């Protein structure tokens, strides 16, 4: 009940936003708001890692891409030529496959998107666990460089591997229907449905993270961020908490990547780029390192502006500039700025030396 009123207010705002853009004949805004929601999912996970566990990650886009590419490969690779194999028959018996037609009317048999999402999340969790054990022993700029290296590796793999489409990425990714025609798809007639599904995921992630931070785990993470050595001295297993937070953050990013891939009907190597990771870090910094609500607000606003093309060809430069300015003038986030204090300092008489 503690967070019920905040969540209820958010839901009312989301409904009001949808009604407003629909009544003003700007329903096309819902496409960018839906995409912004999925990016916000990934950023919320990064907020937990950076703002509470105190671990910076410059390779978070790698996990987003792992989720998206895994689901894209599994749901577009045609298994029809292997219909005589034992594995195919087993999967078909368990109803883990789906049948559809391509653009030319040919039958394609793929892995069901639900199974693809589960496998994508599992793969991301395993990779995060394996990478996190050695990497999270590092601190400061050493940790940042290590996660940056991981992101570069993922980017080069998807860019140079034929099964991932290389520079062209993967297209013709099928919709992700939960039942009937209800699910994630790029159908323009289902804009409103997709909008609510995307933001339902965000609200769910937000609710889970808020309750997690109010628990014993959240208190441990705050202690680690505040004073790691002191936390160790009172019995907090800092290594375990940091690793589990890293894995959870990766899983959320992977899930967001899967959803956006099925919404867009494809994924390209830009989703794994270093600049995409820097964009995520910039948004977390702008929203406030330890503010889930601030991060959600800034992520929605900045991603929407970017997706609408308001930043033009200076898109990456804008996010880089935001990161620099935030670190210089508002390290606690834009929403922490106290303009009253600024004005009082500006107009108050100088103190005598």
C-alpha positions as a Markdown table, in Angstrom:
| # | Residue | x | y | z |
|---|---|---|---|---|
| 1 | Unk | 0.0 | 0.0 | 0.0 |
| 2 | Unk | 3.0 | 2.3 | 0.5 |
| 3 | Unk | 3.5 | 2.9 | -3.2 |
| 4 | Unk | -0.1 | 2.4 | -4.3 |
| 5 | Unk | -1.0 | 6.1 | -4.6 |
| 6 | Unk | 2.1 | 6.9 | -6.6 |
| 7 | Unk | 1.5 | 4.1 | -9.0 |
| 8 | Unk | -2.2 | 5.0 | -9.2 |
| 9 | Unk | -1.3 | 8.6 | -10.0 |
| 10 | Unk | 1.1 | 7.4 | -12.7 |
| 11 | Unk | -1.6 | 5.2 | -14.3 |
| 12 | Unk | -4.0 | 8.2 | -14.3 |
| 13 | Unk | -1.4 | 10.3 | -16.0 |
| 14 | Unk | -0.7 | 7.6 | -18.6 |
| 15 | Unk | -4.4 | 7.3 | -19.4 |
| 16 | Unk | -4.8 | 11.0 | -19.6 |
| 17 | Unk | -1.8 | 11.3 | -22.0 |
| 18 | Unk | -3.3 | 8.6 | -24.3 |
| 19 | Unk | -6.7 | 10.3 | -24.3 |
| 20 | Unk | -5.2 | 13.7 | -24.9 |
| 21 | Unk | -3.1 | 12.6 | -27.9 |
| 22 | Unk | -6.0 | 10.7 | -29.4 |
| 23 | Unk | -8.5 | 13.5 | -29.0 |
| 24 | Unk | -6.1 | 16.0 | -30.5 |
| 25 | Unk | -5.5 | 13.7 | -33.5 |
| 26 | Unk | -1.9 | 13.1 | -32.6 |
| 27 | Unk | -2.2 | 9.4 | -32.1 |
| 28 | Unk | 1.1 | 8.9 | -34.0 |
| 29 | Unk | 2.8 | 10.1 | -30.8 |
| 30 | Unk | 1.9 | 6.8 | -29.2 |
| 31 | Unk | 4.5 | 5.0 | -31.3 |
| 32 | Unk | 7.4 | 7.0 | -29.9 |
| 33 | Unk | 5.8 | 6.9 | -26.4 |
| 34 | Unk | 5.7 | 3.1 | -26.7 |
| 35 | Unk | 9.3 | 2.9 | -27.7 |
| 36 | Unk | 10.3 | 5.3 | -25.0 |
| 37 | Unk | 8.6 | 3.0 | -22.5 |
| 38 | Unk | 10.8 | 0.0 | -23.5 |
| 39 | Unk | 13.9 | 2.1 | -23.3 |
| 40 | Unk | 12.7 | 3.3 | -19.9 |
| 41 | Unk | 12.6 | -0.3 | -18.7 |
| 42 | Unk | 16.3 | -0.8 | -19.5 |
| 43 | Unk | 17.2 | 2.5 | -17.8 |
| 44 | Unk | 15.3 | 1.7 | -14.6 |
| 45 | Unk | 17.4 | -1.5 | -14.2 |
| 46 | Unk | 20.5 | 0.6 | -14.7 |
| 47 | Unk | 19.3 | 3.0 | -12.1 |
| 48 | Unk | 19.2 | 0.2 | -9.6 |
| 49 | Unk | 22.7 | -0.8 | -10.5 |
| 50 | Unk | 24.3 | 2.7 | -10.5 |
| 51 | Unk | 22.2 | 4.6 | -8.0 |
| 52 | Unk | 21.9 | 1.9 | -5.3 |
| 53 | Unk | 24.6 | -0.7 | -5.8 |
| 54 | Unk | 27.0 | 2.0 | -6.9 |
| 55 | Unk | 28.3 | 0.1 | -9.9 |
| 56 | Unk | 28.6 | 2.0 | -13.2 |
| 57 | Unk | 28.0 | 0.1 | -16.5 |
| 58 | Unk | 29.0 | 1.4 | -19.9 |
| 59 | Unk | 27.9 | -1.8 | -21.6 |
| 60 | Unk | 24.3 | -2.0 | -20.7 |
| 61 | Unk | 23.2 | -1.7 | -24.3 |
| 62 | Unk | 24.9 | -5.1 | -24.8 |
| 63 | Unk | 22.3 | -6.8 | -22.6 |
| 64 | Unk | 19.5 | -5.0 | -24.4 |
| 65 | Unk | 20.9 | -6.3 | -27.7 |
| 66 | Unk | 21.4 | -9.8 | -26.4 |
| 67 | Unk | 17.8 | -10.0 | -25.5 |
| 68 | Unk | 16.6 | -8.5 | -28.8 |
| 69 | Unk | 18.9 | -10.5 | -31.0 |
| 70 | Unk | 18.2 | -13.8 | -29.3 |
| 71 | Unk | 14.5 | -13.4 | -29.7 |
| 72 | Unk | 14.9 | -12.1 | -33.3 |
| 73 | Unk | 17.0 | -15.1 | -34.3 |
| 74 | Unk | 14.8 | -17.7 | -32.7 |
| 75 | Unk | 11.6 | -16.2 | -34.1 |
| 76 | Unk | 12.8 | -15.7 | -37.7 |
| 77 | Unk | 15.0 | -18.8 | -38.3 |
| 78 | Unk | 12.9 | -21.2 | -40.4 |
| 79 | Unk | 12.9 | -24.7 | -38.8 |
| 80 | Unk | 10.8 | -26.2 | -41.5 |
| 81 | Unk | 13.8 | -28.0 | -43.2 |
| 82 | Unk | 14.5 | -29.8 | -39.9 |
| 83 | Unk | 10.9 | -31.1 | -39.5 |
| 84 | Unk | 12.1 | -34.7 | -39.5 |
| 85 | Unk | 14.4 | -34.3 | -36.6 |
| 86 | Unk | 13.6 | -35.6 | -33.1 |
| 87 | Unk | 14.1 | -32.1 | -31.5 |
| 88 | Unk | 11.7 | -30.5 | -33.9 |
| 89 | Unk | 9.0 | -33.1 | -33.2 |
| 90 | Unk | 9.5 | -32.7 | -29.5 |
| 91 | Unk | 9.2 | -28.9 | -29.7 |
| 92 | Unk | 6.1 | -29.2 | -31.9 |
| 93 | Unk | 4.5 | -31.7 | -29.5 |
| 94 | Unk | 5.1 | -29.3 | -26.6 |
| 95 | Unk | 3.5 | -26.5 | -28.7 |
| 96 | Unk | 6.7 | -24.4 | -28.5 |
| 97 | Unk | 6.7 | -23.6 | -32.3 |
| 98 | Unk | 4.5 | -21.3 | -34.3 |
| 99 | Unk | 3.6 | -21.4 | -38.0 |
| 100 | Unk | 3.2 | -18.3 | -40.2 |
| 101 | Unk | 3.7 | -17.2 | -43.8 |
| 102 | Unk | 6.4 | -14.9 | -45.0 |
| 103 | Unk | 6.0 | -12.0 | -47.5 |
| 104 | Unk | 5.8 | -14.4 | -50.4 |
| 105 | Unk | 3.3 | -16.8 | -48.8 |
| 106 | Unk | 5.8 | -19.5 | -47.9 |
| 107 | Unk | 5.3 | -21.4 | -44.7 |
| 108 | Unk | 7.8 | -20.6 | -41.9 |
| 109 | Unk | 8.1 | -22.5 | -38.7 |
| 110 | Unk | 9.7 | -20.6 | -35.8 |
| 111 | Unk | 10.2 | -20.8 | -32.1 |
| 112 | Unk | 7.2 | -19.3 | -30.2 |
| 113 | Unk | 8.0 | -15.7 | -29.1 |
| 114 | Unk | 7.2 | -16.6 | -25.4 |
| 115 | Unk | 9.8 | -19.3 | -25.4 |
| 116 | Unk | 12.2 | -17.0 | -27.3 |
| 117 | Unk | 11.8 | -14.4 | -24.5 |
| 118 | Unk | 12.4 | -16.9 | -21.8 |
| 119 | Unk | 15.6 | -18.1 | -23.5 |
| 120 | Unk | 16.8 | -14.6 | -24.1 |
| 121 | Unk | 16.4 | -13.7 | -20.4 |
| 122 | Unk | 18.1 | -16.9 | -19.3 |
| 123 | Unk | 21.0 | -16.3 | -21.7 |
| 124 | Unk | 21.4 | -12.7 | -20.5 |
| 125 | Unk | 21.3 | -13.8 | -16.9 |
| 126 | Unk | 24.0 | -16.4 | -17.4 |
| 127 | Unk | 26.2 | -14.0 | -19.3 |
| 128 | Unk | 25.7 | -11.3 | -16.7 |
| 129 | Unk | 26.6 | -13.8 | -13.9 |
| 130 | Unk | 29.7 | -15.0 | -15.6 |
| 131 | Unk | 30.9 | -11.5 | -16.6 |
| 132 | Unk | 29.9 | -10.0 | -13.2 |
| 133 | Unk | 32.0 | -12.3 | -11.0 |
| 134 | Unk | 35.3 | -10.9 | -12.2 |
| 135 | Unk | 34.2 | -7.5 | -13.4 |
| 136 | Unk | 32.5 | -6.4 | -10.2 |
| 137 | Unk | 35.7 | -6.9 | -8.2 |
| 138 | Unk | 36.9 | -3.7 | -10.0 |
| 139 | Unk | 36.0 | -0.2 | -8.9 |
| 140 | Unk | 35.8 | 3.3 | -10.4 |
| 141 | Unk | 37.1 | 3.8 | -13.9 |
| 142 | Unk | 38.5 | 0.2 | -14.0 |
| 143 | Unk | 34.9 | -1.1 | -13.7 |
| 144 | Unk | 33.7 | 1.4 | -16.3 |
| 145 | Unk | 36.4 | 0.4 | -18.8 |
| 146 | Unk | 35.6 | -3.3 | -18.2 |
| 147 | Unk | 31.9 | -2.9 | -18.9 |
| 148 | Unk | 32.7 | -0.7 | -21.9 |
| 149 | Unk | 34.9 | -3.5 | -23.2 |
| 150 | Unk | 32.0 | -6.0 | -22.8 |
| 151 | Unk | 29.7 | -3.6 | -24.7 |
| 152 | Unk | 32.2 | -3.3 | -27.6 |
| 153 | Unk | 32.5 | -7.1 | -27.8 |
| 154 | Unk | 28.7 | -7.5 | -28.1 |
| 155 | Unk | 28.6 | -4.7 | -30.7 |
| 156 | Unk | 31.3 | -6.2 | -32.9 |
| 157 | Unk | 29.8 | -9.7 | -32.7 |
| 158 | Unk | 26.3 | -8.6 | -33.9 |
| 159 | Unk | 27.9 | -6.4 | -36.5 |
| 160 | Unk | 30.1 | -9.1 | -38.0 |
| 161 | Unk | 28.1 | -12.3 | -37.6 |
| 162 | Unk | 25.9 | -13.4 | -40.6 |
| 163 | Unk | 23.3 | -15.1 | -38.3 |
| 164 | Unk | 22.7 | -11.7 | -36.7 |
| 165 | Unk | 22.3 | -9.9 | -40.1 |
| 166 | Unk | 25.6 | -8.1 | -39.7 |
| 167 | Unk | 25.2 | -4.3 | -40.5 |
| 168 | Unk | 21.6 | -4.8 | -41.8 |
| 169 | Unk | 20.4 | -6.4 | -38.6 |
| 170 | Unk | 17.4 | -8.7 | -38.5 |
| 171 | Unk | 14.0 | -7.8 | -40.0 |
| 172 | Unk | 10.6 | -9.5 | -40.4 |
| 173 | Unk | 10.5 | -10.4 | -36.7 |
| 174 | Unk | 6.9 | -11.6 | -36.0 |
| 175 | Unk | 4.5 | -10.0 | -33.4 |
| 176 | Unk | 4.5 | -11.2 | -29.9 |
| 177 | Unk | 0.9 | -12.1 | -29.2 |
| 178 | Unk | 0.0 | -13.3 | -25.7 |
| 179 | Unk | -3.4 | -14.6 | -26.8 |
| 180 | Unk | -5.5 | -13.8 | -29.9 |
| 181 | Unk | -4.5 | -10.5 | -31.3 |
| 182 | Unk | -3.5 | -9.1 | -27.9 |
| 183 | Unk | 0.2 | -8.5 | -27.7 |
| 184 | Unk | 3.2 | -6.6 | -28.9 |
| 185 | Unk | 3.2 | -5.7 | -32.6 |
| 186 | Unk | 3.9 | -2.8 | -34.9 |
| 187 | Unk | 0.4 | -2.8 | -36.4 |
| 188 | Unk | -0.6 | 0.9 | -36.7 |
| 189 | Unk | -4.2 | 0.0 | -35.8 |
| 190 | Unk | -3.0 | -1.4 | -32.5 |
| 191 | Unk | -1.2 | 1.7 | -31.3 |
| 192 | Unk | -3.3 | 2.2 | -28.2 |
| 193 | Unk | -3.1 | -1.4 | -27.2 |
| 194 | Unk | 0.7 | -1.4 | -27.7 |
| 195 | Unk | 1.0 | 1.8 | -25.7 |
| 196 | Unk | -0.8 | 0.3 | -22.7 |
| 197 | Unk | 1.1 | -3.0 | -22.8 |
| 198 | Unk | 4.5 | -1.2 | -22.9 |
| 199 | Unk | 3.7 | 1.1 | -20.0 |
| 200 | Unk | 2.1 | -1.8 | -18.0 |
| 201 | Unk | 5.6 | -3.4 | -18.2 |
| 202 | Unk | 7.2 | -0.2 | -17.0 |
| 203 | Unk | 4.7 | 0.2 | -14.1 |
| 204 | Unk | 5.3 | -3.5 | -13.1 |
| 205 | Unk | 9.1 | -3.0 | -13.1 |
| 206 | Unk | 8.8 | 0.2 | -11.2 |
| 207 | Unk | 6.6 | -1.4 | -8.6 |
| 208 | Unk | 8.9 | -4.4 | -8.2 |
| 209 | Unk | 12.0 | -2.2 | -7.8 |
| 210 | Unk | 10.4 | 0.2 | -5.3 |
| 211 | Unk | 9.3 | -2.7 | -3.1 |
| 212 | Unk | 12.8 | -4.3 | -3.5 |
| 213 | Unk | 14.4 | -1.1 | -2.3 |
| 214 | Unk | 12.1 | -1.0 | 0.7 |
| 215 | Unk | 13.2 | -4.5 | 1.7 |
| 216 | Unk | 16.2 | -5.8 | 3.5 |
| 217 | Unk | 17.9 | -6.0 | 0.1 |
| 218 | Unk | 17.4 | -2.3 | -0.6 |
| 219 | Unk | 18.8 | -1.3 | 2.8 |
| 220 | Unk | 21.9 | -3.5 | 2.0 |
| 221 | Unk | 22.3 | -1.8 | -1.4 |
| 222 | Unk | 22.1 | 1.7 | 0.2 |
| 223 | Unk | 24.7 | 0.7 | 2.7 |
| 224 | Unk | 27.0 | -0.7 | 0.0 |
| 225 | Unk | 26.7 | 2.6 | -2.0 |
| 226 | Unk | 27.3 | 4.7 | 1.0 |
| 227 | Unk | 30.2 | 2.9 | 2.5 |
| 228 | Unk | 31.2 | -0.5 | 1.1 |
| 229 | Unk | 33.9 | -1.3 | 3.6 |
| 230 | Unk | 31.7 | -0.4 | 6.5 |
| 231 | Unk | 29.0 | -2.6 | 5.1 |
| 232 | Unk | 31.4 | -5.5 | 5.0 |
| 233 | Unk | 32.4 | -4.9 | 8.6 |
| 234 | Unk | 28.8 | -5.4 | 9.7 |
| 235 | Unk | 28.3 | -8.6 | 7.8 |
| 236 | Unk | 26.8 | -7.5 | 4.5 |
| 237 | Unk | 27.9 | -9.8 | 1.7 |
| 238 | Unk | 28.7 | -6.9 | -0.7 |
| 239 | Unk | 30.0 | -9.2 | -3.5 |
| 240 | Unk | 26.8 | -11.2 | -3.6 |
| 241 | Unk | 24.5 | -8.2 | -3.5 |
| 242 | Unk | 26.4 | -6.4 | -6.3 |
| 243 | Unk | 26.4 | -9.5 | -8.5 |
| 244 | Unk | 22.7 | -10.2 | -8.0 |
| 245 | Unk | 21.9 | -6.5 | -8.8 |
| 246 | Unk | 24.0 | -6.7 | -11.9 |
| 247 | Unk | 22.2 | -9.8 | -13.1 |
| 248 | Unk | 18.7 | -8.3 | -12.3 |
| 249 | Unk | 19.6 | -5.2 | -14.2 |
| 250 | Unk | 20.8 | -7.2 | -17.2 |
| 251 | Unk | 17.6 | -9.3 | -17.2 |
| 252 | Unk | 15.4 | -6.2 | -17.2 |
| 253 | Unk | 17.4 | -4.7 | -20.1 |
| 254 | Unk | 17.2 | -8.0 | -22.0 |
| 255 | Unk | 13.4 | -8.1 | -21.5 |
| 256 | Unk | 13.1 | -4.6 | -22.8 |
| 257 | Unk | 15.2 | -5.5 | -25.8 |
| 258 | Unk | 12.9 | -8.5 | -26.6 |
| 259 | Unk | 9.8 | -6.3 | -26.4 |
| 260 | Unk | 11.1 | -3.5 | -28.5 |
| 261 | Unk | 12.4 | -5.9 | -31.2 |
| 262 | Unk | 8.9 | -7.4 | -31.6 |
| 263 | Unk | 7.3 | -4.0 | -31.6 |
| 264 | Unk | 9.6 | -2.7 | -34.3 |
| 265 | Unk | 9.6 | -5.9 | -36.2 |
| 266 | Unk | 13.4 | -6.0 | -36.2 |
| 267 | Unk | 16.7 | -5.0 | -34.6 |
| 268 | Unk | 20.0 | -3.5 | -35.8 |
| 269 | Unk | 23.5 | -3.2 | -34.4 |
| 270 | Unk | 23.0 | 0.3 | -33.3 |
| 271 | Unk | 21.1 | -1.0 | -30.2 |
| 272 | Unk | 24.4 | -2.5 | -29.0 |
| 273 | Unk | 26.5 | 0.5 | -29.7 |
| 274 | Unk | 28.6 | 2.3 | -27.1 |
| 275 | Unk | 26.7 | 5.5 | -27.7 |
| 276 | Unk | 23.5 | 3.7 | -26.7 |
| 277 | Unk | 25.1 | 2.7 | -23.4 |
| 278 | Unk | 26.3 | 6.2 | -22.8 |
| 279 | Unk | 22.7 | 7.5 | -23.6 |
| 280 | Unk | 21.4 | 5.2 | -20.8 |
| 281 | Unk | 24.0 | 6.5 | -18.3 |
| 282 | Unk | 23.2 | 10.1 | -19.3 |
| 283 | Unk | 19.5 | 9.5 | -18.6 |
| 284 | Unk | 20.2 | 8.0 | -15.2 |
| 285 | Unk | 22.4 | 10.9 | -14.4 |
| 286 | Unk | 19.8 | 13.4 | -15.5 |
| 287 | Unk | 17.0 | 11.7 | -13.6 |
| 288 | Unk | 19.1 | 11.3 | -10.4 |
| 289 | Unk | 21.3 | 8.3 | -9.7 |
| 290 | Unk | 19.1 | 7.1 | -6.9 |
| 291 | Unk | 15.7 | 8.2 | -8.2 |
| 292 | Unk | 13.5 | 5.7 | -10.0 |
| 293 | Unk | 10.8 | 8.3 | -10.6 |
| 294 | Unk | 13.2 | 11.0 | -11.8 |
| 295 | Unk | 14.8 | 8.5 | -14.1 |
| 296 | Unk | 11.5 | 7.4 | -15.5 |
| 297 | Unk | 10.4 | 11.0 | -16.1 |
| 298 | Unk | 13.7 | 12.0 | -17.8 |
| 299 | Unk | 13.9 | 8.8 | -19.8 |
| 300 | Unk | 10.4 | 9.2 | -21.2 |
| 301 | Unk | 11.0 | 12.9 | -22.1 |
| 302 | Unk | 14.5 | 12.6 | -23.6 |
| 303 | Unk | 13.7 | 9.4 | -25.5 |
| 304 | Unk | 10.5 | 10.8 | -26.9 |
| 305 | Unk | 12.3 | 14.0 | -28.0 |
| 306 | Unk | 15.0 | 11.9 | -29.6 |
| 307 | Unk | 12.6 | 9.5 | -31.4 |
| 308 | Unk | 10.6 | 12.4 | -32.7 |
| 309 | Unk | 13.8 | 13.7 | -34.3 |
| 310 | Unk | 14.0 | 17.0 | -32.4 |
| 311 | Unk | 17.7 | 16.6 | -31.9 |
| 312 | Unk | 18.4 | 15.9 | -35.5 |
| 313 | Unk | 21.9 | 14.7 | -36.5 |
| 314 | Unk | 23.2 | 16.0 | -33.1 |
| 315 | Unk | 21.3 | 13.3 | -31.2 |
| 316 | Unk | 24.4 | 11.6 | -29.7 |
| 317 | Unk | 26.1 | 15.0 | -29.1 |
| 318 | Unk | 23.0 | 16.1 | -27.1 |
| 319 | Unk | 23.1 | 13.1 | -24.8 |
| 320 | Unk | 26.9 | 13.5 | -24.3 |
| 321 | Unk | 26.4 | 17.1 | -23.5 |
| 322 | Unk | 23.7 | 16.3 | -21.0 |
| 323 | Unk | 26.0 | 13.9 | -19.2 |
| 324 | Unk | 28.8 | 16.5 | -19.0 |
| 325 | Unk | 26.4 | 19.3 | -17.7 |
| 326 | Unk | 24.8 | 17.0 | -15.2 |
| 327 | Unk | 28.1 | 15.9 | -13.7 |
| 328 | Unk | 29.2 | 19.6 | -13.5 |
| 329 | Unk | 26.1 | 21.3 | -12.2 |
| 330 | Unk | 23.6 | 18.7 | -10.9 |
| 331 | Unk | 25.3 | 15.5 | -9.9 |
| 332 | Unk | 22.1 | 14.4 | -8.0 |
| 333 | Unk | 19.9 | 14.9 | -11.2 |
| 334 | Unk | 18.0 | 17.7 | -12.8 |
| 335 | Unk | 15.0 | 17.2 | -10.5 |
| 336 | Unk | 17.3 | 17.9 | -7.5 |
| 337 | Unk | 18.1 | 21.4 | -8.6 |
| 338 | Unk | 17.0 | 24.1 | -6.1 |
| 339 | Unk | 16.4 | 27.3 | -8.1 |
| 340 | Unk | 15.5 | 29.2 | -5.0 |
| 341 | Unk | 19.0 | 28.4 | -3.6 |
| 342 | Unk | 20.5 | 29.5 | -6.9 |
| 343 | Unk | 18.7 | 32.8 | -6.9 |
| 344 | Unk | 19.5 | 33.5 | -3.2 |
| 345 | Unk | 23.2 | 32.9 | -3.9 |
| 346 | Unk | 23.0 | 35.0 | -7.0 |
| 347 | Unk | 21.4 | 38.1 | -5.4 |
| 348 | Unk | 22.7 | 37.8 | -1.8 |
| 349 | Unk | 25.4 | 40.4 | -0.9 |
| 350 | Unk | 29.0 | 39.1 | -0.9 |
| 351 | Unk | 30.4 | 38.0 | 2.4 |
| 352 | Unk | 33.3 | 39.9 | 3.8 |
| 353 | Unk | 36.6 | 38.1 | 3.6 |
